[in-house]
Amino acid sequence: MTKPFALCYQETNPRMTASSHTRATVEMEQREAVYPREFPARRLAVGREIAGRILPPLMAVGTVIALWWILQLAFPRLLPSPLGTLRGAMRLLSEGTFFFHMIQSLRRVFVGSVIAMAFSLVVGIYMGTVVMGERFFQPLVVLGLTIPGLMWSLIAVMLFGINEIAPYFAVAVTIFPMLVINIWAGVKALDKELIDMSHVFHFSPWLKISQVIIPQLVPNIFAATRYGLGLAWKVVVVVEMFGTSNGVGYQVMKAYQVFDMEAVIAWTLTFVVAMILIEYGIINLVEQRVTRWRPKIEVWRR
């Protein structure tokens, strides 16, 4: 059998064979010397990162549960135990009507928030770019901030009665001033050089808003969304107590009428869990995808 040319060449050139063997030996020694030290350190760093992200929230939840348990031991007739409330929440999940009421409440929160966000973007950008718009809308925004959400809920029920317009109106009007404040502050903090550059290139008003202003407002929009959703669900629950025949607020009101504290807390916890899932499962992921082009700035923290 004929030997390969490379093998014959190596056999006839012992210097090449020795140098190849020496090179392979050096590479193997370097790999054995570096990787055993690198991999454990890297695994340790990853483990610390995961522990730093998971342990603090778990400790916070554990602290709340411990305080709850202590209060339940002090007032056993008033407060249900955490374990009993968990069983009540699992019982709610097993019922066929739970998801119907939860979806109704989430729909009202979502629709009212979208309406408020649409109007707040227009008004906030207008206030931040036009002086007369700022002077006109600023007193109205401040006035809206002073009116509690409970008042808007009662006004909405009295105006529109028991229908779907009442929660949409109450949510939109309540969170609208907060959203406008965030958008307005973001517009006032825009990079002036980019605005001047858009003037130099003769951008149309729509192109300036869509390509210059909106991308810089993304952090403010997500911050306003989080704050608005947190306030919107409180308003929706209040409206549902008085002006609807379904939803989480309606079920909480039913439990309150029979003084079922366990059911009240169970419905509250399930809605809180739903909002947390929306925050970490939807809003965070969308924010990371939309802002992945932005450079990350590491702030000094201990």
C-alpha positions in Angstrom: 0.0 0.0 0.0 1.4 3.4 -1.0 1.9 5.8 2.0 0.5 9.3 1.8 2.8 11.9 0.6 2.6 13.9 3.9 3.5 10.8 5.9 6.4 9.9 3.7 7.7 13.5 3.9 7.5 13.4 7.7 9.4 10.1 7.9 12.1 11.5 5.6 12.3 14.8 7.6 12.8 14.0 11.2 13.3 17.7 12.0 9.7 18.4 10.9 8.4 15.4 12.9 10.2 16.5 16.1 9.1 20.1 15.7 5.4 19.1 15.2 5.6 16.8 18.2 7.2 19.6 20.3 4.5 22.1 19.1 1.7 19.7 19.9 3.2 19.0 23.4 3.5 22.7 24.1 -0.1 23.4 23.0 -1.4 20.6 25.2 0.6 21.8 28.2 -0.7 25.3 27.7 -4.3 24.1 27.4 -3.9 22.0 30.5 -2.3 24.9 32.4 -4.9 27.6 31.4 -8.3 25.9 31.1 -8.4 24.2 34.5 -7.9 27.6 36.1 -10.2 29.5 33.7 -13.2 27.3 33.8 -13.7 27.1 37.6 -13.3 30.8 37.9 -15.8 31.4 35.1 -18.3 29.0 36.6 -17.8 30.7 40.0 -18.5 34.1 38.5 -21.6 32.9 36.7 -22.8 31.3 39.9 -22.3 34.5 41.8 -24.2 36.4 39.1 -27.1 34.1 39.2 -27.2 34.1 43.0 -27.0 37.9 43.0 -30.1 38.1 40.7 -32.2 35.4 42.4 -31.4 35.5 46.1 -32.4 39.2 46.8 -36.0 38.8 45.4 -36.4 35.5 47.2 -35.2 37.1 50.4 -37.7 40.0 49.9 -40.6 37.6 49.4 -39.5 35.5 52.3 -39.4 38.6 54.5 -43.0 39.6 53.5 -44.2 36.0 54.2 -42.4 36.0 57.6 -44.0 39.3 58.6 -47.4 38.1 57.4 -47.1 34.9 59.5 -46.1 36.9 62.6 -49.2 39.2 62.1 -51.4 36.2 61.6 -50.2 34.6 64.8 -50.9 37.9 66.6 -54.4 38.3 65.0 -55.5 34.8 64.1 -59.2 35.8 63.7 -58.5 38.7 61.4 -55.8 37.5 59.0 -55.6 34.1 57.2 -52.3 32.2 57.2 -50.1 32.4 54.1 -50.6 28.6 53.6 -54.3 29.0 53.8 -54.3 31.9 51.4 -52.2 29.8 49.0 -54.7 27.0 49.1 -57.4 29.6 48.4 -55.5 30.9 45.4 -55.1 27.4 44.1 -58.8 26.8 44.6 -59.5 29.9 42.5 -57.2 28.7 39.8 -59.1 25.4 39.6 -62.4 27.2 39.1 -63.6 27.7 35.6 -64.6 31.4 36.1 -61.2 32.5 37.3 -59.6 33.1 33.9 -62.7 34.8 32.6 -62.7 37.4 35.4 -58.9 37.8 35.2 -59.0 38.4 31.4 -61.8 41.0 31.8 -59.7 43.0 34.2 -56.5 42.7 32.2 -58.3 43.8 29.0 -59.6 46.9 30.8 -56.2 47.7 32.1 -54.6 47.2 28.6 -57.2 49.2 26.6 -57.2 52.1 29.1 -53.4 52.3 29.2 -53.1 52.2 25.4 -55.6 55.1 25.1 -53.7 57.1 27.7 -50.3 56.4 26.2 -51.4 57.5 22.7 -52.7 60.8 24.0 -49.8 61.3 26.4 -47.2 60.8 23.6 -48.9 63.5 21.5 -49.3 66.0 24.4 -45.9 65.3 25.9 -44.0 65.8 22.7 -46.0 68.9 21.9 -45.3 70.3 25.4 -41.6 69.6 25.0 -41.2 71.1 21.6 -43.6 74.1 21.6 -43.4 76.7 24.3 -47.1 77.7 23.9 -48.1 74.1 24.2 -46.2 73.8 27.5 -47.8 76.9 28.9 -51.3 75.7 27.8 -51.1 72.1 29.0 -49.0 72.4 32.2 -51.8 73.7 34.4 -54.1 71.0 33.1 -51.6 68.3 33.8 -51.0 69.6 37.3 -54.7 69.7 37.9 -55.1 66.1 36.7 -52.3 65.0 39.1 -54.3 66.4 42.1 -57.5 64.4 41.4 -57.4 60.9 43.0 -58.1 57.8 41.0 -61.1 57.0 43.2 -62.8 60.2 42.3 -62.4 59.5 38.6 -63.7 56.0 39.1 -66.9 57.3 40.8 -67.3 60.0 38.1 -66.9 57.4 35.3 -69.5 55.1 36.8 -72.0 58.0 37.3 -71.4 59.3 33.8 -71.4 56.1 31.8 -73.2 53.6 34.1 -72.4 49.9 34.2 -70.7 49.3 30.9 -67.2 49.0 29.5 -66.7 52.7 28.8 -66.5 53.5 32.5 -63.3 51.6 33.3 -61.6 52.7 30.0 -62.4 56.3 30.8 -61.3 56.1 34.5 -58.0 54.4 33.6 -57.1 56.7 30.8 -58.0 59.9 32.6 -56.2 58.8 35.8 -52.9 57.7 34.4 -52.8 60.3 31.6 -51.1 63.1 33.6 -48.4 60.7 35.0 -47.6 59.6 31.5 -47.5 63.1 30.1 -45.0 64.1 32.8 -42.6 61.3 31.9 -42.8 62.0 28.2 -42.5 65.8 28.7 -39.4 65.4 30.8 -37.9 63.0 28.3 -38.4 65.5 25.4 -36.9 68.3 27.4 -33.8 66.1 28.0 -33.3 65.3 24.3 -29.9 65.7 22.7 -29.9 69.2 21.1 -27.2 68.3 18.6 -29.4 65.6 17.0 -32.3 68.1 16.8 -30.1 70.6 15.2 -28.8 68.0 12.7 -32.4 67.2 11.8 -32.9 70.9 11.0 -29.8 70.9 8.8 -31.0 67.9 6.8 -34.4 69.4 6.4 -36.3 66.6 8.1 -40.1 66.8 7.9 -42.0 67.1 11.2 -43.1 63.4 11.0 -39.6 62.2 10.1 -38.1 64.3 13.0 -40.5 62.7 15.5 -40.2 59.1 14.2 -36.4 59.1 13.6 -35.0 61.5 16.2 -37.5 62.1 19.1 -39.2 58.7 19.6 -36.0 56.6 19.7 -34.6 58.9 22.4 -37.8 58.7 24.3 -37.9 54.8 24.5 -36.6 54.7 28.2 -39.1 57.3 29.2 -41.9 55.4 27.4 -41.1 52.2 29.2 -40.8 53.9 32.6 -44.2 55.6 32.0 -45.7 52.2 30.9 -44.6 50.5 34.1 -45.9 53.3 36.3 -49.1 53.6 34.3 -49.9 49.8 34.5 -49.3 49.9 38.3 -51.8 52.7 38.7 -54.2 51.4 36.1 -55.0 48.1 37.8 -55.8 49.9 41.0 -58.3 52.1 39.2 -59.8 49.1 37.3 -60.4 47.2 40.6 -62.2 50.2 42.1 -64.4 50.7 39.0 -65.2 47.0 38.9 -66.3 47.1 42.5 -69.0 49.7 41.7 -69.7 49.6 37.9 -69.2 46.2 36.4 -70.6 42.7 36.9 -67.3 40.8 36.3 -63.6 41.2 36.8 -61.2 40.9 39.8 -62.7 44.0 41.5 -66.2 42.5 41.3 -65.0 39.2 42.9 -63.1 41.1 45.6 -66.3 43.1 46.4 -68.3 39.9 46.7 -65.7 38.4 49.1 -65.8 41.7 51.1 -69.5 41.6 51.5 -69.3 38.2 53.2 -66.1 39.2 55.1 -64.0 36.5 53.4 -60.5 37.9 54.0 -58.9 34.8 52.5 -60.7 35.2 49.2 -59.9 39.0 49.1 -56.1 38.4 49.6 -56.2 35.4 47.2 -57.7 37.5 44.4 -55.3 40.3 45.1 -52.3 38.0 45.0 -53.3 36.3 41.8 -53.7 39.7 40.1 -50.3 40.8 41.4 -48.7 37.7 40.0 -50.3 38.3 36.7 -48.9 41.9 36.6 -45.5 40.6 37.6 -45.6 38.1 34.7 -46.5 40.8 32.3 -43.6 43.0 33.6 -40.9 40.4 33.4 -42.3 38.2 30.6 -43.4 40.9 28.1 -42.3 44.5 29.0 -38.7 43.6 30.0 -38.2 41.4 26.9 -39.6 44.0 24.6 -37.5 46.8 26.2 -34.3 44.7 25.9 -35.0 44.0 22.2 -35.9 47.6 21.4 -33.0 49.2 23.3 -30.3 46.6 22.4 -28.6 49.2 20.1 -28.1 51.6 23.0 -24.7 51.3 24.7 -24.9 50.1 28.3 -23.8 52.5 30.9 -22.6 50.9 34.1 -23.4 53.1 37.1 -21.1 52.8 40.1 -22.8 50.8 42.8 -21.7 48.8 45.8 
